[in-house]
């Protein structure tokens, strides 16, 4: 028996709508600029991993893998990099993701007033459209870290149509080519994304919406997870690991991470750099001698992390084994202060407003007091701290860097004279020369020697005191499956499912 059109329409209306699955994620902080060009912290990168695909991605072993580009090849002289683009990709507004779009994005990163990617792409002198699916980057010199750069914010593509409409306000409505599209943002409350049905890898996306909720307090994040108000939380506090493991309704997800915590010192940014800490490396050496990284790890971090004094993890390819983590030496710290002409030195230490970072700061405060330092702690929200450090309004600040697979992305960004997060305006031409040499060679032994020579320079000047390397520690409801910790610390939502 045939059904009339009206009857068929009625039956369709009567059918229940397909269930919409929402993944609710608890973040440690509210991200700042949702624009890869203007972004300056790890917190935006967490959102970008769902919103903005990159030209190149990293797998769990930190090997480069295709994403928006399916292949790449260096020129014979190392002075060009040719990318083959994935066919048929569209941005969330329907604009084609082709070679012209890639050129526009890369040129914006290289040239726009608002861009913070200029240093990362400084080796690129031109971006050429070969054909609709091929782009060639012309380089002024070989640049070994460039692939790693394209696997991060400088490789994230945004819609040319949206850029033309919004310019440097693109962060208010970012339009990319990732698995999820932007819906809305309420500052300090929520960022909402929805599944993009035309995503090139849509078969691996199994949730319809994602809600990111900034909750700085780790205890509150965990309480919300247990109460079912969240499905997944980042950065479980080390002292909560055992409790999560005992809770059958939850799942702990942990793995190695590239991220590290560092203490940045203002050595050249304005008036606040002129105090004893900023102006005298002996005072900075005294501060380092006053702290015990191993004790900080055991007490504040429950032994979960890795004490470190370098941007590269201990034992890794580009670490400097001749400069191991120094032991605490209060007598040496006092002697160094006396040599510098000071009985006591006072300064302010800025930290983000999270319990773990405050505890780390308080331990440094107590340890350093025994050596002659009077430290005042200023705890603020992450965006406020980054804004203050960027304008040089700080003495010292504890900050996280999510880590990069190439050492240039862990060192030059902080310490090169024009590094994009060189808040303290440290500048040593000898160090810049070593970093430039390291970018120009691809052989591991040659690069090892250069980065170890670079470590000898900056570890004597001490514009930064690296404190420890992280491990990625996440927790989810047991109903969440398919999520895995990644060494870059970002949330990849491919293959993630949520049972309701």
C-alpha positions in Angstrom: 0.0 0.0 0.0 1.4 3.4 -1.0 1.8 6.1 1.6 0.7 9.7 0.6 3.3 12.5 0.8 1.3 14.0 3.7 1.3 10.8 5.6 5.0 10.3 5.1 5.7 13.8 6.2 3.6 13.3 9.3 5.4 10.0 10.2 8.8 11.7 9.8 7.7 14.5 12.1 6.5 12.0 14.7 9.9 10.2 14.8 12.2 11.2 17.7 15.1 13.4 16.7 18.5 11.7 16.6 20.2 12.1 20.0 22.8 14.9 20.1 26.0 13.9 21.9 27.8 16.7 23.7 31.3 16.4 25.1 31.8 18.7 28.1 35.4 19.5 28.8 36.9 21.2 31.9 39.8 23.5 31.1 42.4 24.9 33.4 42.0 28.4 32.0 39.9 30.5 29.7 41.8 30.9 26.4 42.8 34.3 25.1 42.8 35.0 21.3 41.1 32.3 19.2 43.2 33.3 16.2 46.3 31.4 15.4 48.0 34.6 14.3 47.4 36.4 17.6 47.5 33.4 20.0 50.3 33.4 22.6 49.5 30.6 25.1 48.8 26.9 25.2 45.2 27.4 26.3 44.2 28.5 22.8 46.0 25.5 21.2 43.6 23.2 23.1 40.6 24.7 21.3 42.5 24.9 18.0 43.0 21.2 18.0 39.3 20.7 17.4 38.7 23.9 15.5 41.6 24.4 13.1 43.4 21.7 11.2 47.1 22.3 10.4 49.1 21.6 7.3 51.1 19.0 9.1 50.2 17.0 12.3 52.2 14.9 14.8 51.5 11.3 15.7 52.0 9.8 19.2 55.7 9.3 18.5 56.0 12.9 17.4 56.6 12.0 13.8 55.2 14.4 11.2 52.0 13.1 9.5 49.7 14.5 6.8 46.7 16.7 7.7 45.8 19.5 5.3 48.9 18.7 3.4 49.3 15.1 2.2 52.9 15.3 1.1 55.9 17.7 1.3 59.4 17.8 -0.2 62.5 19.9 0.4 64.3 21.5 -2.5 67.7 20.1 -3.4 69.5 23.0 -1.8 67.2 23.1 1.3 65.9 26.5 0.4 62.4 25.6 -0.5 59.6 23.4 0.8 56.8 22.2 -1.5 53.5 21.1 -0.1 50.8 19.0 -1.8 47.4 19.9 -0.4 44.5 17.6 0.4 41.8 17.6 -2.3 38.3 18.7 -1.6 38.7 20.3 1.8 36.4 23.2 2.7 36.4 25.7 5.5 33.4 25.9 7.9 31.9 28.7 5.8 32.2 26.7 2.5 35.2 28.5 1.2 37.7 26.1 -0.6 40.9 25.3 1.2 43.2 25.5 -1.8 46.7 26.8 -2.5 45.5 30.4 -2.7 44.0 30.1 0.8 47.2 28.7 2.1 49.2 31.5 0.6 46.9 34.1 2.1 47.2 32.5 5.6 51.0 32.1 5.5 51.4 35.7 4.2 49.2 36.9 7.0 51.3 35.1 9.6 54.5 36.5 8.0 53.3 40.1 7.5 50.2 41.2 9.4 50.6 43.8 12.1 48.7 41.6 14.6 50.7 38.4 13.8 52.8 36.7 16.5 54.0 34.1 14.0 56.5 36.4 12.2 59.6 35.0 14.0 58.5 31.4 13.4 58.3 32.0 9.6 61.2 34.4 9.3 63.1 32.1 7.0 60.2 32.2 4.4 60.8 34.9 1.8 57.9 34.1 -0.5 54.9 31.7 -0.7 54.2 30.6 -4.3 51.0 29.1 -5.7 52.2 26.4 -8.1 48.7 25.1 -8.8 45.4 24.7 -6.9 46.8 21.9 -4.8 50.5 22.8 -4.6 52.3 25.6 -2.6 56.0 26.3 -2.5 57.7 28.1 0.4 60.8 29.9 -0.7 63.4 30.2 2.0 66.3 32.6 2.5 68.3 29.7 4.2 67.7 26.1 5.1 65.3 25.9 8.0 65.2 22.5 9.7 62.5 23.4 12.3 60.0 24.6 9.6 58.0 21.4 9.4 57.5 21.6 13.2 56.3 25.2 12.8 53.7 24.1 10.2 52.5 21.5 12.7 51.5 24.3 15.0 49.7 27.6 14.8 51.6 28.9 11.8 50.2 25.8 9.9 46.6 26.4 10.9 44.5 27.6 8.0 41.6 30.0 8.4 38.9 31.0 5.8 40.1 33.8 3.5 36.5 34.9 3.3 36.3 35.3 7.1 39.7 37.0 7.3 38.6 39.5 4.6 35.4 40.2 6.6 36.8 40.4 10.1 40.5 41.2 9.8 42.3 41.2 13.2 38.9 40.6 14.8 38.7 37.1 13.3 39.2 35.8 16.9 35.6 36.8 17.6 34.3 34.3 15.0 37.1 32.0 13.9 36.4 30.0 10.8 38.8 27.1 10.1 38.8 23.7 8.5 38.9 21.4 11.5 36.4 18.8 12.7 34.3 21.3 14.7 33.0 24.8 13.9 32.7 27.7 16.2 29.3 28.4 17.7 29.7 30.9 20.5 31.8 32.1 23.4 31.0 33.5 26.8 34.2 34.8 28.4 35.2 32.8 31.5 32.2 30.5 31.1 32.0 28.5 27.9 33.3 28.0 24.3 30.9 26.0 22.2 31.7 24.1 18.9 29.6 21.9 16.7 30.5 19.1 14.4 31.3 20.1 10.9 29.5 17.6 8.6 31.8 18.3 5.6 35.0 17.7 7.5 37.4 15.7 5.3 37.8 13.0 8.1 34.2 13.1 9.3 34.0 9.3 9.8 36.2 9.6 12.9 34.1 12.3 14.6 31.4 10.8 16.9 30.3 13.7 19.1 27.9 16.4 17.8 29.0 19.3 20.1 31.9 20.2 22.4 31.6 22.6 25.3 34.9 23.9 26.8 34.4 25.3 30.3 37.3 27.1 32.1 37.6 26.0 35.7 41.0 27.0 37.1 40.7 25.1 40.4 41.7 21.5 39.8 39.6 20.3 42.8 36.5 22.0 41.4 37.1 20.5 37.9 37.3 17.0 39.5 34.2 17.6 41.6 32.3 18.6 38.5 33.5 15.5 36.7 32.4 13.2 39.5 29.0 14.9 39.6 28.5 14.3 35.8 28.7 18.0 34.9 31.8 17.4 32.9 32.9 14.5 30.7 36.7 15.1 30.4 39.1 17.3 32.4 42.7 18.3 31.7 45.6 18.5 34.0 44.5 16.4 36.9 46.4 17.6 40.0 49.1 15.2 40.9 47.7 14.8 44.4 44.3 13.7 42.9 45.8 10.9 40.7 45.3 8.1 43.3 41.7 9.1 44.0 40.8 9.1 40.3 42.4 5.6 40.0 40.2 4.3 42.8 37.0 5.7 41.4 35.3 3.1 39.2 33.1 5.8 37.6 36.2 7.6 36.2 39.1 6.8 34.0 42.6 8.2 34.3 44.4 8.9 31.1 48.2 9.6 31.4 51.2 9.7 29.2 54.5 11.5 28.5 54.4 15.2 27.6 56.7 17.7 26.0 55.4 20.5 28.2 57.5 22.1 30.8 57.3 24.7 33.6 59.7 27.6 33.5 60.5 30.7 35.6 60.9 33.6 33.3 62.9 36.6 34.6 62.6 40.1 33.3 66.2 41.0 32.3 65.5 43.8 29.8 61.9 44.9 29.6 61.5 48.3 31.1 62.1 49.7 34.5 61.3 46.4 36.3 64.3 44.8 34.7 66.7 47.2 36.5 66.4 45.5 39.9 69.0 43.2 41.3 67.3 40.0 39.9 67.0 41.3 36.4 70.3 43.2 36.1 72.8 40.7 37.7 73.2 37.1 36.6 74.9 36.4 40.0 71.6 37.1 41.7 69.8 34.8 39.3 72.4 32.1 40.0 71.8 32.6 43.7 68.0 32.1 43.2 68.6 28.9 41.3 71.0 27.6 44.0 68.3 28.3 46.7 65.7 26.0 45.2 65.4 22.2 45.2 63.6 21.0 42.2 63.4 17.4 43.4 61.7 18.4 46.6 59.2 20.6 44.6 58.4 17.6 42.5 57.9 15.3 45.5 55.8 17.7 47.7 53.8 19.9 45.3 53.6 17.4 42.4 53.4 14.1 44.2 56.5 12.9 42.4 54.4 12.7 39.1 56.6 15.1 37.0 60.3 15.3 36.1 62.6 17.8 37.7 64.5 19.6 35.0 66.7 22.7 34.4 66.5 22.6 30.5 63.9 23.2 27.9 64.6 19.7 26.5 63.6 16.8 28.7 66.4 15.0 30.6 67.9 12.2 28.4 66.3 13.5 25.2 68.2 13.9 21.9 69.0 17.6 22.3 69.4 17.9 26.1 72.8 19.0 27.4 74.0 16.1 29.7 76.9 18.2 30.9 74.4 20.5 32.7 72.3 18.2 34.9 69.8 19.5 37.5 71.9 21.3 40.2 71.4 20.4 43.8 70.2 23.0 46.3 73.1 24.9 47.9 71.9 27.6 50.3 75.5 28.5 51.3 76.5 29.1 47.7 73.3 31.2 47.2 74.1 33.4 50.1 77.7 33.8 48.9 76.6 34.8 45.5 74.3 37.5 46.9 77.1 38.9 49.0 79.4 38.9 46.0 76.7 40.9 44.2 76.5 43.4 47.0 73.2 42.4 48.6 72.2 41.1 52.0 68.6 40.4 50.8 66.8 40.8 47.5 63.1 41.4 47.1 61.1 40.7 43.9 57.6 39.7 42.8 56.8 36.3 41.4 53.7 36.1 39.1 51.8 32.8 38.7 48.5 31.7 37.3 45.7 31.3 39.8 45.8 27.5 40.1 46.4 25.6 43.4 49.4 23.6 42.0 51.2 26.6 40.6 50.6 28.6 43.8 52.0 25.8 45.9 55.1 25.6 43.6 55.5 29.4 44.0 55.1 29.1 47.8 57.7 26.4 48.0 60.1 28.6 46.0 59.3 31.5 48.2 60.1 29.5 51.4 63.3 28.0 50.0 64.6 31.2 48.6 63.9 33.1 51.9 66.5 31.0 53.6 69.1 32.2 51.1 68.2 35.9 51.3 65.3 36.5 49.0 62.0 38.1 49.9 59.5 37.0 47.3 55.9 38.4 47.0 53.6 36.1 45.1 51.1 37.6 42.6 48.4 35.1 41.5 46.2 36.1 38.6 44.2 34.5 35.8 46.3 33.2 32.9 45.3 35.9 30.4 46.0 38.7 32.8 49.5 37.3 33.6 50.4 36.9 29.9 49.2 40.5 29.3 51.4 41.8 32.1 54.5 39.9 31.1 54.0 40.9 27.5 54.2 44.6 28.5 57.2 44.0 30.8 55.1 44.5 34.0 56.8 41.7 36.0 60.0 40.7 37.8 59.6 37.0 37.4 56.8 34.7 36.3 56.2 30.9 36.3 54.8 29.8 33.0 54.0 26.6 31.1 55.2 25.9 27.6 53.4 23.0 25.9 56.6 21.9 24.2 57.6 21.4 20.6 59.1 18.4 18.7 62.0 20.5 17.4 64.3 22.1 20.0 64.1 25.5 18.2 60.5 25.7 19.2 61.4 25.2 22.9 64.3 27.6 23.1 64.3 30.3 20.5 60.7 31.4 21.3 61.9 32.4 24.8 65.5 33.4 24.3 66.1 34.7 20.8 66.4 38.5 20.7 63.1 38.7 18.8 61.5 35.5 20.2 57.7 35.9 20.3 57.4 35.1 24.0 60.7 36.7 25.0 58.8 38.6 27.7 61.9 39.6 29.6 63.7 40.9 26.5 66.8 38.7 26.9 69.2 39.3 24.0 72.6 37.6 23.5 74.0 37.8 19.9 76.2 34.8 20.5 73.1 32.7 21.4 71.2 34.0 18.4 74.1 33.0 16.1 74.1 29.4 17.6 70.4 29.1 17.1 70.6 30.3 13.6 73.3 27.7 12.8 71.2 25.0 14.3 68.3 25.9 12.1 70.5 25.7 9.0 71.6 22.0 9.4 69.6 18.8 9.5 72.2 16.3 10.8 71.4 15.2 14.4 75.1 15.3 15.6 75.7 18.8 14.3 72.4 20.1 15.8 73.2 18.4 19.1 76.6 20.1 19.4 75.0 23.5 18.5 72.2 23.2 21.0 74.5 22.1 23.7 76.8 25.1 23.0 73.6 27.3 23.2 72.8 25.8 26.6 76.2 26.8 27.9 75.3 30.4 27.0 71.8 30.8 28.3 72.3 28.6 31.4 75.1 31.0 32.5 73.0 34.1 31.8 69.9 32.5 33.4 67.0 34.5 31.9 64.9 31.4 32.6 65.0 28.8 35.3 63.3 25.7 34.0 61.7 23.9 36.9 60.2 20.6 35.7 58.8 18.7 32.7 55.1 17.6 32.8 53.3 14.4 32.3 49.9 14.6 30.6 47.3 13.6 33.2 43.6 13.6 32.2 40.5 12.2 33.7 37.2 11.3 32.1 33.9 9.7 33.0 33.9 6.0 32.3 31.3 6.6 29.6 34.0 8.5 27.5 36.0 6.2 25.3 38.6 6.6 22.6 40.5 9.5 24.2 44.3 9.1 24.5 46.9 11.4 25.9 49.2 12.9 23.3 52.8 14.1 24.0 51.9 17.6 22.7 49.3 17.9 25.4 46.4 18.7 23.0 43.0 17.1 22.9 42.4 15.2 19.7 38.7 14.4 19.5 39.0 12.0 16.6 37.5 8.6 17.7 36.2 9.9 21.0 32.7 8.7 21.9 30.4 9.6 24.8 27.7 7.1 26.0 24.7 8.8 27.7 
